[in-house]
């Protein structure tokens, strides 16, 4: 896949700071090195310090990870997943089709308990 610097720059500028912090900490292993540089540059432009980035990264110690070490994403949002549970995959929101695993971040995991 082709790395488009212009698109990554535009995406970083449009993203909120919390999302950029998640990308540069939790999802860093799955990013291109150039994308990491762009995100760090954007965070610096927003006056986010290295200490703030380090503090943000500490909350992801207990995240669910794939076999390659990358952090898994919540099934309902873009935050890192911390829990996994069985649930039903629904067809058109009305018919349960098959059971599957769903991953949840801290916010959505608390909502389903």
C-alpha positions as CSV (number, residue, x, y, z in Angstrom):
1,X,0.0,0.0,0.0
2,X,1.3,3.5,-0.9
3,X,2.1,5.9,2.0
4,X,0.5,9.3,1.2
5,X,2.2,12.0,3.3
6,X,-0.4,14.6,2.4
7,X,-3.3,12.4,3.5
8,X,-1.6,11.5,6.8
9,X,-0.9,15.2,7.5
10,X,-4.5,16.1,6.8
11,X,-5.7,13.3,8.9
12,X,-3.4,14.3,11.8
13,X,-4.6,17.9,11.6
14,X,-8.3,16.8,11.7
15,X,-7.9,14.3,14.6
16,X,-8.5,15.3,18.2
17,X,-5.5,15.2,20.5
18,X,-6.7,12.2,22.5
19,X,-6.9,10.2,19.3
20,X,-3.4,11.2,18.2
21,X,-2.1,10.3,21.7
22,X,-3.7,6.8,21.3
23,X,-2.1,6.4,17.9
24,X,1.4,7.4,18.9
25,X,1.3,5.3,22.1
26,X,-1.0,2.3,21.9
27,X,-1.1,1.8,18.1
28,X,2.5,2.9,17.4
29,X,3.6,-0.6,16.5
30,X,1.1,-0.7,13.6
31,X,2.1,2.6,12.1
32,X,4.6,3.6,9.4
33,X,7.6,5.4,10.9
34,X,6.8,8.4,8.8
35,X,3.2,8.5,10.2
36,X,4.7,8.4,13.8
37,X,6.9,11.4,12.9
38,X,3.9,13.3,11.5
39,X,1.7,12.6,14.5
40,X,4.5,13.5,17.0
41,X,5.0,16.8,15.0
42,X,1.3,17.5,15.2
43,X,1.2,16.8,18.9
44,X,4.2,19.1,19.4
45,X,2.4,21.8,17.4
46,X,-0.5,21.4,19.9
47,X,1.9,21.9,22.8
48,X,1.7,18.3,24.0
49,X,4.9,17.5,25.9
50,X,6.9,14.2,25.9
51,X,5.9,13.8,29.6
52,X,2.2,13.9,28.6
53,X,2.8,11.4,25.9
54,X,4.6,9.1,28.3
55,X,1.8,9.5,30.9
56,X,-0.8,8.6,28.3
57,X,1.1,5.5,27.3
58,X,1.1,4.1,30.9
59,X,-2.7,3.5,30.7
60,X,-2.3,0.9,28.0
61,X,-0.2,-1.7,30.0
62,X,-3.2,-4.0,30.3
63,X,-4.6,-3.7,26.8
64,X,-5.5,-6.7,24.7
65,X,-2.9,-7.5,22.1
66,X,-2.7,-9.5,18.9
67,X,-0.1,-12.2,18.4
68,X,2.3,-9.7,16.8
69,X,2.1,-7.4,19.8
70,X,-0.2,-4.7,18.3
71,X,-2.9,-3.4,20.5
72,X,-6.5,-4.5,19.6
73,X,-9.2,-1.9,19.1
74,X,-12.6,-1.7,20.9
75,X,-15.4,-3.2,18.8
76,X,-17.5,0.0,19.4
77,X,-14.9,2.8,19.1
78,X,-11.2,3.5,18.3
79,X,-9.9,3.2,21.9
80,X,-7.7,0.3,22.9
81,X,-9.5,-2.8,24.1
82,X,-9.1,-4.0,27.7
83,X,-11.7,-6.8,27.8
84,X,-13.2,-9.4,25.5
85,X,-16.6,-11.1,25.8
86,X,-18.8,-13.4,23.8
87,X,-21.8,-11.8,22.1
88,X,-24.1,-12.2,19.2
89,X,-23.6,-10.8,15.7
90,X,-26.9,-9.4,14.7
91,X,-28.4,-9.2,11.2
92,X,-30.1,-5.8,10.6
93,X,-30.1,-5.3,14.4
94,X,-32.9,-7.8,14.8
95,X,-31.8,-11.4,14.1
96,X,-28.9,-13.1,16.0
97,X,-26.8,-14.8,13.4
98,X,-23.8,-16.3,15.2
99,X,-21.8,-15.8,18.4
100,X,-18.5,-14.0,18.3
101,X,-16.0,-12.2,20.5
102,X,-16.4,-8.5,21.0
103,X,-13.6,-6.3,22.4
104,X,-14.3,-3.4,24.7
105,X,-12.4,-0.3,25.9
106,X,-12.6,0.8,29.5
107,X,-15.7,3.0,28.7
108,X,-17.7,0.4,26.7
109,X,-16.6,-2.5,28.9
110,X,-18.1,-0.8,32.0
111,X,-21.3,-0.1,30.0
112,X,-21.8,-3.8,29.2
113,X,-21.2,-5.2,32.7
